[in-house]
């Protein structure tokens, strides 16, 4: 241990398209939407996270809300950097310090990411005082977070449905054997709902309303055992321009997002077809693990189970499975060196 080690803080970050989570000293200290509000005139970021999310769809021409990450990768370099800086400053233990300590970071990235995109994540982290930056693939972090022993010579299949991408991976011996990354996930479901409301009800709704619909009555199948109640949705009538309210059921939402779920199903089947036979035998016994916010869609586990004829399990706290796994890697960096990329 070096003399300056007390000046270094260790943090784990799940830099997601929809939400960013930060772990410091085994605790989730930041859990905020990945969104910033920027002043168009000065170019300054005026809010990030929850505060910026409240402004979404309600800004005037001088304020713009941006989601710096698209499909799991950095789309707006500057905004993502400023967002990270603001989130790091929110960490309670770092607020008390007189100067910003250098940081040892473990950040998770989608498995289908390119070298260039990987470098963008690293550079962003280094600019916010990252002294040592390690990257880990999302499905790997999700597997560790769920509690799977990834180093065993045994196959496990993880499906991580995030905001921008769905990551599907078969993991064995601490490595990814076969994987697929599809750009259909939570954001895609939200866009489907907006489109459905426009075409079927002539109702124009914003992203935040669509997100609310997805969380409250979003379903992957039209025959749920405990169906949620119908929901009242307000928006703007496309024909008259007046504000209007309609009532919708979970069956309509299941119809609206059906195509997106079909694409996820196809990707799961494709990954299974590329899996070596010995590992396929293991997956037959262990089943498929679901993680990420998208896995909370009602009836999705049942639908995937019918499609694959395999048992499907949802992680305990699916939203935090990835960041939990990233946090475990941070704590035991030496033990997980093989799965971390530097």
PERA-V50615 format. One record per residue. N is the residue number from 1. RES is the residue in three letters. SS is DSSP state (h for helix, s for strand, l for the rest). Layout:
n=N res=RES ss=SS
n=N res=RES ss=SS
//
This chain:
n=1 res=UNK ss=l
n=2 res=UNK ss=l
n=3 res=UNK ss=h
n=4 res=UNK ss=h
n=5 res=UNK ss=h
n=6 res=UNK ss=h
n=7 res=UNK ss=h
n=8 res=UNK ss=s
n=9 res=UNK ss=s
n=10 res=UNK ss=s
n=11 res=UNK ss=s
n=12 res=UNK ss=s
n=13 res=UNK ss=s
n=14 res=UNK ss=s
n=15 res=UNK ss=s
n=16 res=UNK ss=l
n=17 res=UNK ss=l
n=18 res=UNK ss=l
n=19 res=UNK ss=s
n=20 res=UNK ss=s
n=21 res=UNK ss=s
n=22 res=UNK ss=s
n=23 res=UNK ss=s
n=24 res=UNK ss=s
n=25 res=UNK ss=l
n=26 res=UNK ss=l
n=27 res=UNK ss=s
n=28 res=UNK ss=s
n=29 res=UNK ss=s
n=30 res=UNK ss=s
n=31 res=UNK ss=s
n=32 res=UNK ss=s
n=33 res=UNK ss=s
n=34 res=UNK ss=l
n=35 res=UNK ss=l
n=36 res=UNK ss=s
n=37 res=UNK ss=s
n=38 res=UNK ss=s
n=39 res=UNK ss=s
n=40 res=UNK ss=l
n=41 res=UNK ss=l
n=42 res=UNK ss=l
n=43 res=UNK ss=l
n=44 res=UNK ss=l
n=45 res=UNK ss=s
n=46 res=UNK ss=s
n=47 res=UNK ss=s
n=48 res=UNK ss=s
n=49 res=UNK ss=l
n=50 res=UNK ss=h
n=51 res=UNK ss=h
n=52 res=UNK ss=h
n=53 res=UNK ss=h
n=54 res=UNK ss=h
n=55 res=UNK ss=h
n=56 res=UNK ss=l
n=57 res=UNK ss=l
n=58 res=UNK ss=l
n=59 res=UNK ss=l
n=60 res=UNK ss=l
n=61 res=UNK ss=l
n=62 res=UNK ss=l
n=63 res=UNK ss=s
n=64 res=UNK ss=s
n=65 res=UNK ss=s
n=66 res=UNK ss=s
n=67 res=UNK ss=l
n=68 res=UNK ss=l
n=69 res=UNK ss=s
n=70 res=UNK ss=s
n=71 res=UNK ss=l
n=72 res=UNK ss=l
n=73 res=UNK ss=s
n=74 res=UNK ss=s
n=75 res=UNK ss=l
n=76 res=UNK ss=l
n=77 res=UNK ss=h
n=78 res=UNK ss=h
n=79 res=UNK ss=h
n=80 res=UNK ss=h
n=81 res=UNK ss=h
n=82 res=UNK ss=h
n=83 res=UNK ss=h
n=84 res=UNK ss=h
n=85 res=UNK ss=h
n=86 res=UNK ss=h
n=87 res=UNK ss=h
n=88 res=UNK ss=h
n=89 res=UNK ss=h
n=90 res=UNK ss=l
n=91 res=UNK ss=l
n=92 res=UNK ss=h
n=93 res=UNK ss=h
n=94 res=UNK ss=h
n=95 res=UNK ss=h
n=96 res=UNK ss=l
n=97 res=UNK ss=l
n=98 res=UNK ss=l
n=99 res=UNK ss=l
n=100 res=UNK ss=l
n=101 res=UNK ss=l
n=102 res=UNK ss=s
n=103 res=UNK ss=s
n=104 res=UNK ss=s
n=105 res=UNK ss=s
n=106 res=UNK ss=s
n=107 res=UNK ss=s
n=108 res=UNK ss=s
n=109 res=UNK ss=s
n=110 res=UNK ss=l
n=111 res=UNK ss=l
n=112 res=UNK ss=l
n=113 res=UNK ss=l
n=114 res=UNK ss=l
n=115 res=UNK ss=h
n=116 res=UNK ss=h
n=117 res=UNK ss=h
n=118 res=UNK ss=h
n=119 res=UNK ss=h
n=120 res=UNK ss=h
n=121 res=UNK ss=h
n=122 res=UNK ss=h
n=123 res=UNK ss=h
n=124 res=UNK ss=h
n=125 res=UNK ss=h
n=126 res=UNK ss=h
n=127 res=UNK ss=h
n=128 res=UNK ss=l
n=129 res=UNK ss=l
n=130 res=UNK ss=s
n=131 res=UNK ss=s
n=132 res=UNK ss=s
n=133 res=UNK ss=s
n=134 res=UNK ss=s
n=135 res=UNK ss=s
n=136 res=UNK ss=s
n=137 res=UNK ss=s
n=138 res=UNK ss=h
n=139 res=UNK ss=h
n=140 res=UNK ss=h
n=141 res=UNK ss=h
n=142 res=UNK ss=h
n=143 res=UNK ss=h
n=144 res=UNK ss=h
n=145 res=UNK ss=h
n=146 res=UNK ss=h
n=147 res=UNK ss=l
n=148 res=UNK ss=l
n=149 res=UNK ss=l
n=150 res=UNK ss=l
n=151 res=UNK ss=l
n=152 res=UNK ss=l
n=153 res=UNK ss=l
n=154 res=UNK ss=l
n=155 res=UNK ss=l
n=156 res=UNK ss=s
n=157 res=UNK ss=s
n=158 res=UNK ss=s
n=159 res=UNK ss=s
n=160 res=UNK ss=s
n=161 res=UNK ss=s
n=162 res=UNK ss=l
n=163 res=UNK ss=l
n=164 res=UNK ss=l
n=165 res=UNK ss=l
n=166 res=UNK ss=s
n=167 res=UNK ss=s
n=168 res=UNK ss=s
n=169 res=UNK ss=s
n=170 res=UNK ss=s
n=171 res=UNK ss=s
n=172 res=UNK ss=s
n=173 res=UNK ss=l
n=174 res=UNK ss=l
n=175 res=UNK ss=s
n=176 res=UNK ss=s
n=177 res=UNK ss=s
n=178 res=UNK ss=s
n=179 res=UNK ss=s
n=180 res=UNK ss=s
n=181 res=UNK ss=s
n=182 res=UNK ss=s
n=183 res=UNK ss=l
n=184 res=UNK ss=l
n=185 res=UNK ss=l
n=186 res=UNK ss=h
n=187 res=UNK ss=h
n=188 res=UNK ss=h
n=189 res=UNK ss=h
n=190 res=UNK ss=h
n=191 res=UNK ss=h
n=192 res=UNK ss=h
n=193 res=UNK ss=h
n=194 res=UNK ss=h
n=195 res=UNK ss=h
n=196 res=UNK ss=h
n=197 res=UNK ss=h
n=198 res=UNK ss=h
n=199 res=UNK ss=h
n=200 res=UNK ss=h
n=201 res=UNK ss=h
n=202 res=UNK ss=l
n=203 res=UNK ss=s
n=204 res=UNK ss=s
n=205 res=UNK ss=l
n=206 res=UNK ss=l
n=207 res=UNK ss=h
n=208 res=UNK ss=h
n=209 res=UNK ss=h
n=210 res=UNK ss=h
n=211 res=UNK ss=h
n=212 res=UNK ss=h
n=213 res=UNK ss=h
n=214 res=UNK ss=h
n=215 res=UNK ss=h
n=216 res=UNK ss=h
n=217 res=UNK ss=h
n=218 res=UNK ss=l
n=219 res=UNK ss=s
n=220 res=UNK ss=l
n=221 res=UNK ss=l
n=222 res=UNK ss=l
n=223 res=UNK ss=l
n=224 res=UNK ss=l
n=225 res=UNK ss=l
n=226 res=UNK ss=l
n=227 res=UNK ss=l
n=228 res=UNK ss=l
n=229 res=UNK ss=l
n=230 res=UNK ss=l
n=231 res=UNK ss=s
n=232 res=UNK ss=s
n=233 res=UNK ss=s
n=234 res=UNK ss=s
n=235 res=UNK ss=s
n=236 res=UNK ss=s
n=237 res=UNK ss=s
n=238 res=UNK ss=l
n=239 res=UNK ss=l
n=240 res=UNK ss=l
n=241 res=UNK ss=l
n=242 res=UNK ss=l
n=243 res=UNK ss=s
n=244 res=UNK ss=s
n=245 res=UNK ss=s
n=246 res=UNK ss=s
n=247 res=UNK ss=s
n=248 res=UNK ss=s
n=249 res=UNK ss=l
n=250 res=UNK ss=h
n=251 res=UNK ss=h
n=252 res=UNK ss=h
n=253 res=UNK ss=h
n=254 res=UNK ss=h
n=255 res=UNK ss=h
n=256 res=UNK ss=h
n=257 res=UNK ss=l
n=258 res=UNK ss=h
n=259 res=UNK ss=h
n=260 res=UNK ss=h
n=261 res=UNK ss=h
n=262 res=UNK ss=h
n=263 res=UNK ss=h
n=264 res=UNK ss=h
n=265 res=UNK ss=h
n=266 res=UNK ss=h
n=267 res=UNK ss=h
n=268 res=UNK ss=h
n=269 res=UNK ss=h
n=270 res=UNK ss=h
n=271 res=UNK ss=h
n=272 res=UNK ss=h
n=273 res=UNK ss=h
n=274 res=UNK ss=l
n=275 res=UNK ss=l
n=276 res=UNK ss=l
n=277 res=UNK ss=h
n=278 res=UNK ss=h
n=279 res=UNK ss=h
n=280 res=UNK ss=h
n=281 res=UNK ss=h
n=282 res=UNK ss=h
n=283 res=UNK ss=h
n=284 res=UNK ss=h
n=285 res=UNK ss=h
n=286 res=UNK ss=h
n=287 res=UNK ss=l
n=288 res=UNK ss=s
n=289 res=UNK ss=s
n=290 res=UNK ss=s
n=291 res=UNK ss=s
n=292 res=UNK ss=l
n=293 res=UNK ss=h
n=294 res=UNK ss=h
n=295 res=UNK ss=h
n=296 res=UNK ss=h
n=297 res=UNK ss=l
n=298 res=UNK ss=s
n=299 res=UNK ss=l
n=300 res=UNK ss=h
n=301 res=UNK ss=h
n=302 res=UNK ss=h
n=303 res=UNK ss=h
n=304 res=UNK ss=h
n=305 res=UNK ss=h
n=306 res=UNK ss=h
n=307 res=UNK ss=h
n=308 res=UNK ss=h
n=309 res=UNK ss=l
n=310 res=UNK ss=l
n=311 res=UNK ss=l
n=312 res=UNK ss=s
n=313 res=UNK ss=s
n=314 res=UNK ss=s
n=315 res=UNK ss=l
n=316 res=UNK ss=l
n=317 res=UNK ss=l
n=318 res=UNK ss=h
n=319 res=UNK ss=h
n=320 res=UNK ss=h
n=321 res=UNK ss=h
n=322 res=UNK ss=h
n=323 res=UNK ss=h
n=324 res=UNK ss=h
n=325 res=UNK ss=h
n=326 res=UNK ss=h
n=327 res=UNK ss=h
n=328 res=UNK ss=h
n=329 res=UNK ss=h
n=330 res=UNK ss=h
n=331 res=UNK ss=h
n=332 res=UNK ss=l
n=333 res=UNK ss=l
n=334 res=UNK ss=l
n=335 res=UNK ss=l
n=336 res=UNK ss=l
n=337 res=UNK ss=h
n=338 res=UNK ss=h
n=339 res=UNK ss=h
n=340 res=UNK ss=l
n=341 res=UNK ss=s
n=342 res=UNK ss=l
//
